[in-house]
């Protein structure tokens, strides 16, 4: 047997490079055939349009829909998308950049967040996800809380709703039976 020559190594390298080029062209062809050349991102939903609530089965699902509804309500008040507002509320620095970019002071942001939270309480109550016994005190709380606490309520509705439910405890079922 003879030792492999330098020519054999070059041919193998050329074959590998050729195979890589063919594979790349095949991948591009499949991508184009699947409609990849006409991709357009999905348009964000209008935050001013009401969204129907699904039938939430757990506190986590209620809190998630509550947060989405609150973000929609606040975003509608501010004239931005829900996604833009959600990114703005993630950190203090992001909120400051958002406020500067859109010319929104803390008072306007507070009013918008409160309006969004009130919308979320209304939506949750209409969907049967919140009892009127919880919705009433929650509305009163929303109307008085400072901006930072309102933002936390939007970001973590689960803890606030859970606190109200825990507060009522066993009396909740009895009181709900007495309501018309």
N, C-alpha and C positions, 0 to 999 in steps of 0.2 A: 504494500500500500504506500502510496505517496503522500507526503505531507500536503495539507491544504495550501494553495498558493494565494498570493495577494489578490489575484483576479477573482478567485472564489469569494473572498470577503467583500469585494466591491460589488459583485453581482448580488450577493445577499442584501447588502445595504440598499442597492437600487430597487430590489424587489420589495423590501420593507417600506421604503419611501413611496414607491408606486402604489402599494396596497393602502397606505395611509391616505394618499391623495384620492384614490378611488372611494374609500370609506367616507371621507369628508364630502366628496361630491354627492355620494348617495344620500348622506344625511341631509345635506342642503336640499336635494331634490325631494326627499320625503317631507321635509319641513314646508317647502313651497307648495307641494301637492296637497298638504293638509290645510292650506289657507294661511300659512304663517306670514305671507307678505302683506296681508290686509288686516293685521291685528290693530284694534283700537281699544284702549282701556274702557272699562265699563264706567258710565257716567254715575256720579254720586247722586244719591236720592235727595230730593228737596226736603230740608229739615222742617219746613212749614207745613208739609202735608202730614196729616195724621197717619200713624201706622197702627195696624191692628195688632193686638196682643195675642200671642198664642195662649194656650191653656197651661199656665205655669203650674208645675207640680211640686216644686221645692222652693225654699227660701232663696237659694242661689239663682234659680230661673227668674223669680220675681225681681230680685235685685238687679239682674242683668238687664231685663226689660225696663225696669225703672231708670237705670242709668242711661240707657239709649234714649228713652223718652225725654229725660231731663236734658241731655246733650242736644237733642233735636230742638226742644223748646228754646234753650238759650242761644243756640246757633241761629235759629230763625230770628230771634230778637236782634242779634248782632249782624245779620246778613252774611253769614259765612257758612261753610259746610260743617256738618257734625264732625267729620274727620279732622278738619282744621282746628276746631275748638278742642277736641280731645287731645290733640298734640300740644296745644297751647297750655292746657291745664296740667300736663304731665309734671312740669317742674316750675319753680319760681322764675328761673331764667327764661324758659320758653314762654311763660305768661307775660313777662316784661317785653320780650321781642314781639309777641303778638299784639300787645297793647300799643306799642310804638308804631308798628306797621299799619294797624287799622285805626289808630287815633282813638283808642278806647281807654278812658280813665277807670279807676277802681269803682267809682260810683256806678258808672254805666255797666260795667262787668257784673257788679253785685246785683243790680236790677235784673239783668238778663239771666244770670244763674238762678236767682230766686224765681223768676217767671218760668224757667225751664223746670225747676223742681216742683212748682205748683202744677204745671202741666202733667208732670209724671205722676203726681199724687192723684190728680183727676183721672188720668188714663188708667192707673192701677185700680182705682175704685170702680170705674165703669166696667173694667174687665173682670171684676170680682176677685182680684188678687189682693186687695186691701179691704179690710172691713171698715165701715164708716167710723167705728170706734178707734181705729188706728189712723185713718185718713185725717180726721178732724184735728187731733193733737199734732200730727205731722205737719199739716198746713200751718198751724199756729207757730210751730217751731221754725219752719222754713222762712216765714215772714220776718223773723227776728234774728236769725243767726248771722254772724259776721261772714265776710267773703271767704276766708280760709276754711271755715267750717262748712260752708255751703259747697265749696269745691270738693272737700273730703267726702261729703254726702253724695255728690255726683259720682266720685271715683269709687266709693265703697258703701253703696246703699245697703248692702247685706247687713252690716253691723248695726246701722240705725234702725232698719225695719225689724231686725231681730230684737233690739233693745225694747222697742215699743211693744212687740208681741210678748216678750218676757215680762214687761211691766204689767200688762193686763193679766197674764198668767191664767189660772183656772177660771177667773171671773169672766174672761172673754166669752166663753161658750154661753154662759148664763145671760150675759148682757146681750149677745147676738139673738138669743131666743126672745128676749123682751122687745127687740126692735121690730117695727112693722115690716 
